[in-house]
Amino acid sequence: MVDELNAGVPETVAMKIGGWKTRSVFIRCSIVATKDIQNAMNALEKNDGTLMEPDAELAQR
């Protein structure tokens, strides 16, 4: 699922491929990589100039 989403496959298509019937279950099973969190934080920092520090618990994953 993560590879599909990273490749740009729409959620609805990934849900159909994986057999998820509801978005809530799809999201519950979703795995977020630490690298994705860091990339999001970097994008936010570039957008508004606010420095963000990663959560220590997430950094250990």
C-alpha positions in Angstrom: 0.0 0.0 0.0 2.7 2.5 0.9 4.6 1.8 -2.4 1.4 2.4 -4.3 0.7 5.7 -2.6 4.3 6.8 -3.0 4.0 6.0 -6.7 1.1 8.3 -7.0 -1.7 5.8 -7.1 -4.9 7.4 -5.8 -6.2 6.1 -2.4 -9.4 4.8 -3.9 -7.5 2.6 -6.3 -5.0 1.4 -3.6 -8.0 0.5 -1.4 -9.6 -1.5 -4.3 -6.3 -3.3 -5.0 -5.8 -4.1 -1.3 -9.4 -5.1 -0.6 -10.1 -2.3 2.0 -13.7 -1.5 2.1 -13.6 1.6 4.3 -11.1 4.5 4.4 -10.9 4.2 8.2 -9.5 0.7 8.0 -7.2 1.7 5.2 -5.8 4.6 7.2 -5.5 2.5 10.3 -3.3 0.0 8.4 -1.3 2.8 6.8 2.4 2.9 7.7 4.2 6.2 7.9 7.9 6.2 7.4 10.1 8.5 9.5 11.6 9.7 6.2 8.1 10.8 5.1 7.6 12.7 8.3 10.9 14.5 8.0 10.1 15.4 4.3 6.8 16.8 5.4 8.5 18.9 8.1 11.1 20.1 5.7 8.3 21.2 3.2 6.5 23.1 6.0 9.7 24.8 7.1 10.4 25.9 3.5 6.8 27.2 3.2 6.6 29.3 6.3 10.2 29.4 7.7 9.3 27.8 11.0 11.9 25.4 12.3 10.3 22.1 13.3 12.0 19.4 15.4 11.0 15.7 14.9 9.2 14.0 17.7 11.8 11.9 19.7 9.5 8.9 19.8 9.1 9.0 16.0 12.8 9.3 15.5 13.4 6.0 17.3 11.1 4.1 14.9 
